Amino acid sequence: MSAPALPPCTTRLRVGHRQILHFVGGVKRTILNVQEVWENEMVHLVDGKGREWIVNKENLLCVEVIP
């Protein structure tokens, strides 16, 4: 069986931007060179190295997008 197709991107942002994710409890994570972003139950980000970051929206307070 092949893997299911990824959903289409619902958010189009400049390719190669940086995102700082602010979580409940004061934790911050910076993701560099973001290539794709989409969301369903979770927020999915793909960076320039092909890593997919899956973020629980319930724990996310704010997202900074830095071109």
C-alpha positions in Angstrom: 0.0 0.0 0.0 1.2 3.5 -0.8 1.1 6.3 1.8 -2.0 8.6 1.7 -1.6 11.8 -0.2 -0.9 14.9 1.9 -3.7 17.5 2.1 -3.4 20.6 0.0 -1.7 23.5 1.7 -4.4 25.8 3.2 -1.9 28.5 4.2 0.5 29.9 1.5 3.5 31.7 3.0 6.7 32.9 1.5 8.9 29.8 1.0 12.0 29.8 3.2 10.6 31.9 6.0 11.2 31.4 9.8 8.4 30.7 12.3 8.6 31.1 16.1 6.0 29.0 17.8 4.9 30.1 21.3 3.3 27.4 23.4 1.3 27.3 26.6 3.8 27.4 29.6 6.2 29.9 27.9 8.1 27.4 25.7 9.2 28.7 22.3 10.4 26.8 19.2 12.0 28.3 16.1 11.6 26.5 12.8 13.9 27.7 10.1 13.4 27.6 6.3 9.7 26.7 6.4 8.6 25.4 3.0 5.0 24.3 3.6 2.3 24.9 6.1 -1.2 23.3 6.4 -3.6 22.4 9.1 -6.3 19.9 10.0 -6.5 18.6 13.6 -2.9 19.6 14.0 -0.6 22.2 12.3 1.9 20.7 9.9 5.1 22.5 8.9 7.8 21.2 6.5 11.3 22.7 6.7 14.0 22.9 4.1 15.5 19.6 5.1 12.2 17.8 4.5 11.4 17.3 8.2 7.7 17.6 9.1 6.8 19.3 12.3 3.3 18.4 13.7 2.0 20.8 16.3 -1.0 20.4 18.6 -3.1 23.5 18.1 -4.6 23.3 21.6 -1.1 24.0 23.1 -0.2 26.8 20.6 -0.7 30.4 21.7 0.9 32.4 18.9 3.0 32.0 15.7 5.4 34.6 14.5 6.3 34.6 10.8 9.6 36.3 10.0 10.4 36.7 6.2 
